[in-house]
Amino acid sequence: MLDGVSGFFRAGRQPRWLLPAALGTVVLLALVLLIVVITGTGPAARPTCTVTAPANSPGLRTSWSGSPEQMDNAATIAGVGRRLGAPDRAITIALATAIQESTLANLRGGDRDSVGLFQQRPSQGWGSVDELTDTVTSSTKFYEALLATPGWAGMDVTEAAQRVQRSGFPEAYADHEPEARTLAVAFLGQNPGGLTCTDLDLSEPPADTVAGLARAELGSARLSGEQTAENGWAIASWLVAHSTRLAVDRVAYDGRTWTADSGAWEQTGAADGTLSLHRVGDP
């Protein structure tokens, strides 16, 4: 009996009971496609943030995309570095380290008692779990340790990060230098419009006030009005990266505007060096 059934299929004939089922599947798929075409709806797009390197930039990754949470954490790391007056190289090292250690996620656990963006260990004197899962505090502690390391500025990314982290996989830090540099260039204001976020969900109430977060990370709440070019674009990138947390749906600087609806920077006026922002629910 089994051989007979096998022979039936090998002969290329289909059992009659399969035909209605197959026809039903085809009809169902056609109906789904028709609904999508008529209503313009389909699977929801995934919220994504992307940083793109300037043209002709050796040593940088052409582009890097991550979730809003990852870009939010990258903005915090870079913002804290700027507040502390850390050199550009230190910010690149910090970003490469966090990409390797946590993929820019604020983890509540890890290897042994490691936690946070940098997988710092309370048992090794880094601080309490609450401190190390606070992204501003953990970033501050990383920079303090890095900048206190003799000769760090002359080291490559792997060596400098390893002096701070004491990782079991020290060579892995160098793998992330290209994207870390691309992120750093955007957050340092050296790549106008290089960071965008698309398909965001801004329906949740803001988790922080703009002024409070800016003071904690940047050391200043002055986020509007005239700005120098690098500072203006640094703050603009910081705002876009934090847009989900802060419910920011529009950022404008120097005649260009990013909106959550378009997900892109567009020319909307004359270059005037002026920075502004708008939040969901504001007039």
KEMAR-363184 format. One line per field, with one value per residue (C-alpha): residue in three letters; z negated, y, x. Coordinates in Angstrom, 1 decimal, padded with zeros to 4 digits. Layout:
r = Ala,...
w = Z,...
v = Y,...
u = X,...
% end
This chain:
r = Met,Leu,Asp,Gly,Val,Ser,Gly,Phe,Phe,Arg,Ala,Gly,Arg,Gln,Pro,Arg,Trp,Leu,Leu,Pro,Ala,Ala,Leu,Gly,Thr,Val,Val,Leu,Leu,Ala,Leu,Val,Leu,Leu,Ile,Val,Val,Ile,Thr,Gly,Thr,Gly,Pro,Ala,Ala,Arg,Pro,Thr,Cys,Thr,Val,Thr,Ala,Pro,Ala,Asn,Ser,Pro,Gly,Leu,Arg,Thr,Ser,Trp,Ser,Gly,Ser,Pro,Glu,Gln,Met,Asp,Asn,Ala,Ala,Thr,Ile,Ala,Gly,Val,Gly,Arg,Arg,Leu,Gly,Ala,Pro,Asp,Arg,Ala,Ile,Thr,Ile,Ala,Leu,Ala,Thr,Ala,Ile,Gln,Glu,Ser,Thr,Leu,Ala,Asn,Leu,Arg,Gly,Gly,Asp,Arg,Asp,Ser,Val,Gly,Leu,Phe,Gln,Gln,Arg,Pro,Ser,Gln,Gly,Trp,Gly,Ser,Val,Asp,Glu,Leu,Thr,Asp,Thr,Val,Thr,Ser,Ser,Thr,Lys,Phe,Tyr,Glu,Ala,Leu,Leu,Ala,Thr,Pro,Gly,Trp,Ala,Gly,Met,Asp,Val,Thr,Glu,Ala,Ala,Gln,Arg,Val,Gln,Arg,Ser,Gly,Phe,Pro,Glu,Ala,Tyr,Ala,Asp,His,Glu,Pro,Glu,Ala,Arg,Thr,Leu,Ala,Val,Ala,Phe,Leu,Gly,Gln,Asn,Pro,Gly,Gly,Leu,Thr,Cys,Thr,Asp,Leu,Asp,Leu,Ser,Glu,Pro,Pro,Ala,Asp,Thr,Val,Ala,Gly,Leu,Ala,Arg,Ala,Glu,Leu,Gly,Ser,Ala,Arg,Leu,Ser,Gly,Glu,Gln,Thr,Ala,Glu,Asn,Gly,Trp,Ala,Ile,Ala,Ser,Trp,Leu,Val,Ala,His,Ser,Thr,Arg,Leu,Ala,Val,Asp,Arg,Val,Ala,Tyr,Asp,Gly,Arg,Thr,Trp,Thr,Ala,Asp,Ser,Gly,Ala,Trp,Glu,Gln,Thr,Gly,Ala,Ala,Asp,Gly,Thr,Leu,Ser,Leu,His,Arg,Val,Gly,Asp,Pro
w = 000.0,-000.9,002.4,004.3,002.7,003.4,007.0,007.4,006.5,008.5,011.6,011.3,010.5,007.6,005.3,005.9,002.2,002.7,005.6,003.5,000.8,003.3,005.0,001.6,000.8,004.1,003.6,000.1,001.3,004.1,001.6,-000.7,002.2,003.4,-000.1,-000.3,003.2,002.4,-001.1,-000.7,-003.9,-004.5,-007.1,-009.3,-008.4,-011.1,-012.8,-011.7,-012.2,-009.7,-009.7,-006.3,-005.8,-003.8,-000.3,000.2,-003.5,-003.8,-007.0,-007.6,-006.9,-004.1,-006.2,-009.3,-010.4,-013.8,-015.9,-017.5,-020.8,-019.5,-018.0,-021.1,-023.1,-020.6,-020.9,-024.7,-024.4,-022.0,-023.9,-027.2,-025.4,-024.1,-027.6,-029.1,-026.4,-025.2,-021.9,-018.8,-019.0,-022.5,-021.3,-018.4,-020.9,-023.3,-020.5,-019.1,-022.6,-023.2,-019.8,-020.6,-024.3,-024.0,-020.4,-021.8,-024.1,-027.7,-029.0,-032.4,-032.4,-030.5,-031.2,-035.0,-036.6,-033.6,-032.8,-030.7,-027.4,-028.2,-030.2,-033.2,-036.3,-039.8,-041.3,-039.5,-041.1,-038.3,-040.4,-041.4,-039.0,-039.0,-038.2,-035.4,-033.8,-033.7,-030.3,-031.2,-034.3,-032.5,-029.6,-032.0,-033.8,-030.6,-029.4,-032.8,-032.7,-029.1,-029.5,-032.7,-030.7,-030.0,-026.2,-025.2,-022.4,-020.6,-020.8,-018.2,-019.1,-020.3,-022.6,-024.1,-024.7,-026.1,-028.6,-030.0,-029.5,-030.1,-027.7,-026.9,-023.2,-022.8,-019.0,-018.4,-019.2,-016.0,-013.9,-014.8,-014.2,-010.8,-012.0,-015.2,-013.3,-011.0,-014.1,-015.7,-012.6,-012.6,-016.4,-016.3,-013.7,-011.0,-008.6,-008.0,-007.7,-008.0,-010.5,-009.8,-011.5,-009.6,-010.4,-014.0,-016.6,-018.5,-020.1,-023.6,-026.0,-026.2,-028.6,-029.4,-029.0,-026.3,-028.6,-031.3,-028.9,-027.2,-030.5,-031.6,-028.3,-026.6,-029.7,-028.2,-027.4,-024.7,-021.8,-019.6,-018.0,-016.2,-016.4,-014.9,-012.1,-013.9,-017.1,-015.3,-013.3,-016.4,-018.4,-015.4,-015.0,-018.8,-018.6,-015.7,-017.5,-020.6,-018.7,-020.0,-023.6,-023.4,-021.0,-018.6,-015.2,-013.6,-013.7,-011.6,-011.2,-008.7,-006.2,-006.3,-008.1,-009.2,-010.0,-011.4,-008.6,-005.8,-007.7,-005.7,-005.7,-003.1,-002.1,-003.4,-003.5,-003.3,-005.3,-008.4,-011.1,-013.2,-015.1,-016.1,-017.1,-017.5,-019.7,-019.3,-020.9,-020.9,-019.1
v = 000.0,002.4,001.6,002.3,005.7,006.5,005.4,007.7,010.8,009.7,009.4,013.1,012.8,014.6,013.1,014.7,015.8,018.1,020.1,022.0,022.7,024.1,026.2,027.6,028.7,030.4,032.2,033.3,034.7,036.6,038.1,039.2,040.8,042.5,044.0,045.3,046.9,048.5,049.7,050.4,048.4,045.6,044.4,047.3,048.6,048.1,051.3,051.8,054.4,054.7,056.6,057.1,058.1,061.2,060.4,059.4,058.6,055.9,053.9,054.6,052.1,053.3,053.0,051.3,050.6,049.7,049.9,053.2,051.8,051.1,054.6,056.2,054.5,055.5,059.1,058.9,057.6,060.3,063.0,062.1,062.1,065.6,066.8,065.5,067.1,063.7,063.8,062.5,059.3,058.5,058.7,056.3,053.9,054.1,053.4,050.4,049.0,049.2,047.7,044.7,044.3,044.8,045.6,049.0,047.5,048.3,044.7,043.7,040.7,039.1,037.1,036.5,039.8,042.0,044.6,047.6,049.0,048.3,045.0,046.5,044.3,045.4,042.8,044.5,047.9,049.6,050.4,049.1,047.4,050.5,052.7,050.5,050.2,053.9,054.7,058.2,056.8,053.8,055.9,058.4,055.6,054.2,057.6,058.3,055.0,055.4,059.0,057.9,055.2,056.4,056.6,055.7,058.2,056.5,053.0,051.4,050.7,047.2,048.0,051.1,049.3,046.2,048.3,049.5,046.4,043.4,041.4,037.7,038.6,041.7,041.5,041.8,045.6,046.4,044.7,047.6,050.5,051.4,051.7,053.4,056.0,056.5,057.0,059.3,061.6,062.0,062.7,065.1,067.2,066.4,064.9,067.1,065.1,061.8,060.3,059.5,057.5,056.1,054.4,055.4,054.8,058.1,057.1,056.5,059.5,060.9,059.0,062.1,065.9,067.3,069.8,067.2,064.6,067.3,068.6,065.0,064.0,067.2,069.5,072.1,072.5,075.1,073.2,076.0,079.2,080.0,077.3,076.9,074.3,071.4,072.0,072.5,069.2,067.4,068.4,067.7,064.2,063.7,064.8,062.5,059.6,060.3,061.0,058.0,058.6,062.3,062.1,064.5,064.5,067.4,068.7,071.6,073.0,075.4,075.3,071.5,069.6,066.0,064.8,061.5,061.2,061.5,059.9,062.1,065.4,067.8,071.3,073.5,077.0,079.1,078.1,080.3,078.3,078.1,075.0,074.1,071.0,070.0,067.3,065.3,067.2,070.6,073.5
u = 000.0,002.8,004.6,001.4,001.0,004.6,004.3,001.2,003.2,006.2,004.0,003.3,-000.4,-002.0,-004.6,-008.0,-008.2,-005.2,-006.8,-009.5,-006.9,-004.4,-007.1,-008.3,-004.7,-004.4,-007.7,-006.7,-003.3,-005.1,-007.5,-004.7,-002.8,-006.0,-006.5,-002.9,-003.2,-006.6,-005.8,-002.1,-001.5,000.9,003.4,004.5,007.9,010.6,011.8,015.4,018.1,020.9,024.2,025.9,029.5,030.5,031.7,035.3,035.9,038.5,038.4,034.7,031.9,029.7,026.6,025.4,021.8,020.4,017.3,016.2,017.4,020.9,021.2,019.8,022.5,025.2,024.0,024.4,027.9,028.9,027.1,028.7,032.1,031.5,030.4,033.6,035.7,037.0,038.9,037.3,039.5,038.2,034.6,035.4,037.0,034.0,031.6,033.6,033.8,030.1,029.3,031.5,030.4,026.7,025.8,024.8,022.1,021.8,021.9,020.8,023.2,026.1,029.2,029.4,028.2,028.7,026.0,025.2,026.5,030.1,029.5,031.2,031.4,030.4,032.7,035.6,035.0,033.1,030.1,026.7,024.3,022.0,025.0,026.2,022.8,022.4,023.8,025.1,027.0,028.4,029.6,031.2,033.0,034.4,035.7,037.3,039.1,040.2,041.5,043.4,045.2,048.8,049.5,045.9,045.9,048.8,047.2,045.0,041.4,042.0,044.8,043.1,039.8,041.5,043.5,040.1,038.0,040.4,038.3,038.8,038.4,040.5,041.0,037.3,037.2,039.1,036.4,034.0,036.3,034.8,031.2,032.3,034.1,031.1,028.9,031.4,031.7,027.9,027.6,030.5,028.7,031.2,028.7,025.7,022.5,024.4,022.0,018.4,015.6,012.6,009.3,009.4,006.6,006.2,002.9,004.4,004.7,008.3,010.5,012.6,012.4,014.6,016.3,016.9,018.5,020.5,022.0,022.8,024.5,025.6,026.0,023.8,020.1,020.6,019.2,017.7,018.8,022.0,024.7,028.1,028.2,029.7,027.8,024.6,024.9,026.1,023.0,020.7,022.1,021.7,018.1,017.2,018.9,016.9,013.7,011.8,012.7,011.9,008.9,010.7,009.0,010.9,014.5,015.7,019.2,020.8,017.9,017.5,014.8,014.3,010.8,009.6,007.1,009.7,012.6,015.0,016.8,015.3,016.2,013.4,015.0,018.1,021.2,021.0,022.8,019.6,018.6,015.0,013.0,009.4,007.8,004.6,001.8,003.5,001.8
% end
